[in-house]
């Protein structure tokens, strides 16, 4: 164990004695320091790409940790029998998601910034090529691609710019007429008809699906999910079971008339009802896919 946010030498001694009394080795103690805090927003920390002077911040943290933690002890514990770390794509035993195409257009900017690294690694390992584009820069998916992926992120913070991005909207519509488009969480919100921001202002979105989402009338949704797909989609074939998670404050305030994408279950197996939407080649849902079940 490493003690964190330790207030004083006496605080450290009391905590260390209590932890070591039950047989856990204490390998370090990091003192309380407000300068080591990271900026936060809804859904957690501000993402790394938005953190100014990130490398210098990490270097400073590394110096603090090197002084506060017995790194030799940590390495020795990590080599103990029975402990193993599998850094393969998808983790130990996980079934990788198949790439949705051979050449995948993927939105990548401050509004579309969350995709699991193991998913991307798995696609590339399967031979797929990823072609990034920025909706916030009013760019459309590359027409040479055969699938488009809109990841999660923070479209609710950029709804006005997305609504004004006519080239993005028109290009995505042309793309979706002949090739699959999938949106996860924030991407799902942008695929809908409209998005209501935190101030209650409604912004037109792409309209490729019929739902309307709101960040003003928020409600937290958090948990692991299992999705049973009702139709073929970029994340799997009809009937497939997909493991994933939900973490969002936005909610659907107008469901639209599109068919649902999946039957959804929580981490304990309780049914949550139909989820997501599909229309033609366009699919989306609030849940992030992690692996095939």
C-alpha positions as CSV (number, residue, x, y, z in Angstrom):
1,X,0.0,0.0,0.0
2,X,1.0,3.6,-0.7
3,X,-0.5,6.1,1.7
4,X,-1.8,9.2,-0.1
5,X,-2.8,12.7,1.1
6,X,-0.8,12.3,4.3
7,X,-1.1,15.5,6.4
8,X,1.9,15.1,8.8
9,X,4.6,12.8,10.1
10,X,2.2,11.8,13.0
11,X,-0.6,11.1,10.5
12,X,1.7,8.9,8.5
13,X,2.9,7.0,11.6
14,X,-0.6,6.3,12.7
15,X,-1.8,5.1,9.3
16,X,1.4,3.1,8.7
17,X,1.0,1.3,12.0
18,X,-2.6,0.5,11.4
19,X,-2.0,-0.9,7.9
20,X,1.1,-2.9,8.8
21,X,-0.7,-4.4,11.8
22,X,-2.9,-6.4,9.4
23,X,0.0,-7.6,7.4
24,X,0.0,-5.2,4.4
25,X,3.4,-3.7,3.6
26,X,3.4,0.1,3.3
27,X,5.9,1.1,0.6
28,X,5.5,4.8,0.6
29,X,3.6,7.9,1.8
30,X,2.7,10.9,-0.4
31,X,2.1,14.2,1.5
32,X,-0.9,16.3,0.9
33,X,-0.1,18.9,-1.8
34,X,-2.8,21.0,-3.6
35,X,-0.3,21.7,-6.5
36,X,-0.6,18.0,-7.4
37,X,-4.3,18.2,-8.1
38,X,-5.7,17.7,-11.6
39,X,-8.6,19.8,-13.0
40,X,-12.0,18.2,-13.0
41,X,-15.3,18.5,-14.8
42,X,-18.4,16.3,-15.0
43,X,-17.5,12.7,-15.8
44,X,-14.1,13.1,-14.0
45,X,-10.8,14.6,-14.8
46,X,-10.1,17.0,-17.6
47,X,-8.6,14.8,-20.3
48,X,-4.8,14.7,-20.9
49,X,-5.0,16.4,-24.3
50,X,-6.5,19.5,-22.7
51,X,-4.0,19.7,-19.8
52,X,-1.6,22.6,-20.3
53,X,2.1,21.7,-19.8
54,X,1.2,18.1,-19.2
55,X,4.7,16.7,-19.6
56,X,6.2,19.1,-17.1
57,X,3.4,18.2,-14.6
58,X,4.1,14.5,-15.0
59,X,7.8,15.0,-14.5
60,X,7.1,16.9,-11.3
61,X,4.8,14.1,-10.1
62,X,7.5,11.6,-11.0
63,X,10.0,13.4,-8.8
64,X,7.6,13.5,-5.9
65,X,6.8,9.8,-6.2
66,X,10.4,8.8,-6.5
67,X,11.1,10.6,-3.2
68,X,7.9,9.3,-1.4
69,X,7.8,5.7,-2.5
70,X,10.2,2.8,-2.1
71,X,10.3,1.9,-5.8
72,X,12.6,-1.1,-5.2
73,X,10.0,-2.5,-2.8
74,X,7.3,-2.0,-5.3
75,X,9.3,-3.8,-8.0
76,X,10.0,-6.7,-5.6
77,X,6.3,-7.1,-4.8
78,X,5.4,-7.0,-8.4
79,X,7.6,-10.0,-9.1
80,X,6.0,-12.1,-6.4
81,X,4.7,-15.5,-7.5
82,X,1.1,-15.5,-8.6
83,X,1.0,-11.9,-9.8
84,X,0.8,-11.3,-13.5
85,X,-0.2,-8.4,-15.7
86,X,-1.6,-9.1,-19.1
87,X,-1.0,-6.1,-21.3
88,X,-2.4,-7.7,-24.5
89,X,-5.2,-5.9,-26.4
90,X,-8.5,-6.4,-24.6
91,X,-6.9,-7.9,-21.5
92,X,-6.7,-11.5,-20.4
93,X,-9.5,-13.6,-22.0
94,X,-11.4,-10.7,-23.5
95,X,-12.7,-11.1,-27.0
96,X,-11.7,-8.1,-29.1
97,X,-14.3,-6.1,-31.0
98,X,-14.0,-6.6,-34.7
99,X,-13.0,-3.5,-36.7
100,X,-16.1,-1.9,-38.3
101,X,-14.3,-1.6,-41.5
102,X,-10.9,-1.9,-43.2
103,X,-10.5,1.9,-43.3
104,X,-12.2,3.7,-40.4
105,X,-12.9,7.4,-40.3
106,X,-12.8,8.3,-36.6
107,X,-13.8,11.7,-35.1
108,X,-11.0,13.0,-32.9
109,X,-11.1,16.4,-31.2
110,X,-12.2,18.0,-27.9
111,X,-15.8,17.0,-28.5
112,X,-15.0,13.4,-29.5
113,X,-12.1,12.2,-27.3
114,X,-12.9,9.0,-25.6
115,X,-12.2,5.6,-27.2
116,X,-10.7,2.6,-25.4
117,X,-7.0,2.2,-26.4
118,X,-7.4,-1.6,-26.5
119,X,-10.2,-1.3,-29.0
120,X,-8.1,0.8,-31.3
121,X,-5.1,-1.5,-30.9
122,X,-7.3,-4.4,-31.7
123,X,-8.6,-2.8,-34.9
124,X,-5.0,-2.0,-36.0
125,X,-3.8,-5.5,-35.2
126,X,-6.6,-6.8,-37.4
127,X,-5.2,-4.7,-40.3
128,X,-7.6,-1.8,-40.1
129,X,-6.5,1.8,-40.8
130,X,-7.8,4.7,-38.7
131,X,-8.3,8.1,-40.4
132,X,-8.9,10.9,-37.9
133,X,-11.1,14.0,-38.7
134,X,-12.3,16.9,-36.5
135,X,-16.0,17.8,-36.6
136,X,-15.2,20.9,-34.5
137,X,-13.0,22.0,-37.4
138,X,-16.0,21.4,-39.7
139,X,-14.4,18.4,-41.3
140,X,-16.3,15.5,-42.8
141,X,-15.3,11.8,-42.7
142,X,-12.9,10.8,-45.5
143,X,-15.0,9.5,-48.3
144,X,-12.4,6.8,-49.0
145,X,-13.2,5.1,-45.7
146,X,-15.7,2.3,-45.4
147,X,-17.0,3.0,-41.9
148,X,-17.2,6.0,-39.5
149,X,-16.9,6.0,-35.7
150,X,-18.0,8.9,-33.5
151,X,-16.5,8.2,-30.0
152,X,-17.7,9.6,-26.7
153,X,-16.5,12.9,-25.4
154,X,-18.0,16.3,-24.6
155,X,-20.3,17.4,-27.4
156,X,-22.5,19.2,-24.8
157,X,-19.7,21.7,-24.2
158,X,-19.3,22.4,-28.0
159,X,-22.9,22.0,-29.1
160,X,-23.1,25.5,-30.8
161,X,-19.9,24.8,-32.9
162,X,-21.2,21.4,-33.9
163,X,-24.5,22.8,-34.9
164,X,-22.8,25.3,-37.1
165,X,-20.5,22.7,-38.7
166,X,-22.4,22.4,-42.0
167,X,-19.6,20.6,-43.9
168,X,-19.3,18.0,-41.2
169,X,-23.1,17.5,-41.0
170,X,-23.6,17.2,-44.8
171,X,-20.5,15.1,-45.3
172,X,-21.6,12.7,-42.6
173,X,-25.0,12.4,-44.1
174,X,-23.6,11.5,-47.5
175,X,-21.3,9.0,-45.9
176,X,-24.1,7.3,-44.0
177,X,-26.2,6.9,-47.1
178,X,-23.8,4.1,-48.3
179,X,-21.6,3.1,-45.3
180,X,-22.1,2.3,-41.6
181,X,-21.8,5.1,-39.0
182,X,-21.7,4.3,-35.3
183,X,-21.8,6.7,-32.3
184,X,-21.0,5.9,-28.7
185,X,-22.3,8.2,-25.8
186,X,-21.3,11.7,-27.0
187,X,-21.3,10.4,-30.6
188,X,-24.8,9.0,-30.1
189,X,-25.9,12.5,-28.9
190,X,-24.6,14.1,-32.1
191,X,-26.3,11.5,-34.3
192,X,-29.6,12.6,-32.9
193,X,-31.9,15.4,-34.0
194,X,-31.0,17.9,-31.3
195,X,-29.0,18.5,-28.1
196,X,-30.0,20.7,-25.2
197,X,-26.9,22.2,-23.5
198,X,-26.4,23.1,-19.8
199,X,-28.1,26.5,-20.3
200,X,-31.2,25.0,-21.8
201,X,-30.4,26.1,-25.4
202,X,-31.3,23.5,-28.0
203,X,-28.9,23.0,-30.9
204,X,-29.6,21.0,-34.1
205,X,-27.5,18.0,-34.5
206,X,-27.0,15.7,-37.5
207,X,-30.5,14.2,-37.5
208,X,-29.3,10.8,-38.7
209,X,-31.3,9.4,-35.8
210,X,-34.5,10.9,-34.3
211,X,-33.8,11.3,-30.6
212,X,-33.1,14.5,-28.7
213,X,-30.8,14.5,-25.7
214,X,-30.4,17.1,-22.8
215,X,-27.5,18.0,-20.6
216,X,-29.7,20.6,-18.8
217,X,-32.1,18.0,-17.5
218,X,-29.3,15.7,-16.4
219,X,-29.3,12.4,-14.6
220,X,-26.2,10.3,-13.9
221,X,-26.0,6.9,-15.5
222,X,-23.1,4.8,-14.3
223,X,-22.3,1.1,-14.5
224,X,-21.2,-1.9,-16.4
225,X,-23.5,-3.1,-19.2
226,X,-24.2,-6.1,-21.3
227,X,-25.9,-5.4,-24.6
228,X,-27.6,-8.0,-26.8
229,X,-27.7,-6.6,-30.3
230,X,-31.0,-6.6,-32.1
231,X,-29.5,-6.1,-35.5
232,X,-26.1,-6.1,-37.3
233,X,-24.0,-3.1,-36.2
234,X,-20.4,-2.0,-36.4
235,X,-19.9,-3.4,-32.9
236,X,-21.2,-6.9,-33.7
237,X,-23.7,-9.1,-35.4
238,X,-27.4,-9.4,-34.5
239,X,-27.8,-11.6,-31.4
240,X,-24.2,-10.9,-30.2
241,X,-23.6,-10.1,-26.6
242,X,-21.3,-7.1,-26.0
243,X,-19.8,-6.0,-22.7
244,X,-19.4,-2.3,-22.0
245,X,-20.1,0.5,-19.7
246,X,-22.2,3.7,-19.3
247,X,-21.1,6.9,-17.6
248,X,-23.0,10.1,-18.6
249,X,-25.2,12.8,-17.2
250,X,-27.1,13.6,-20.4
251,X,-30.4,11.9,-21.0
252,X,-32.8,11.2,-23.9
253,X,-35.8,13.6,-23.6
254,X,-37.4,12.7,-26.9
255,X,-36.9,9.1,-28.0
256,X,-37.7,9.5,-31.7
257,X,-39.1,6.6,-33.7
258,X,-36.0,4.7,-34.6
259,X,-35.7,1.0,-33.8
260,X,-33.6,0.2,-30.7
261,X,-30.1,-1.1,-31.2
262,X,-29.9,-3.5,-28.2
263,X,-31.5,-5.0,-25.1
264,X,-29.5,-3.8,-22.2
265,X,-28.6,-5.4,-18.9
266,X,-26.7,-4.1,-15.9
267,X,-23.6,-5.6,-14.3
268,X,-25.7,-7.9,-12.2
269,X,-27.8,-9.1,-15.1
270,X,-30.9,-7.1,-14.4
271,X,-32.8,-6.1,-17.5
272,X,-32.7,-2.4,-18.3
273,X,-34.9,-2.5,-21.4
274,X,-34.2,-1.4,-25.0
275,X,-31.3,1.0,-25.6
276,X,-29.8,2.9,-28.4
277,X,-31.2,3.5,-31.9
278,X,-30.7,2.3,-35.5
279,X,-31.8,3.7,-38.8
280,X,-30.5,2.4,-42.1
281,X,-26.7,2.1,-41.7
282,X,-26.6,4.5,-38.7
283,X,-26.4,3.0,-35.2
284,X,-25.7,4.5,-31.7
285,X,-26.1,4.1,-28.0
286,X,-25.0,5.7,-24.8
287,X,-23.0,2.5,-23.8
288,X,-19.3,2.2,-24.7
289,X,-18.4,-1.2,-26.1
290,X,-15.4,-2.9,-24.4
291,X,-15.4,-6.5,-25.7
292,X,-17.5,-9.2,-27.1
293,X,-19.0,-11.5,-24.5
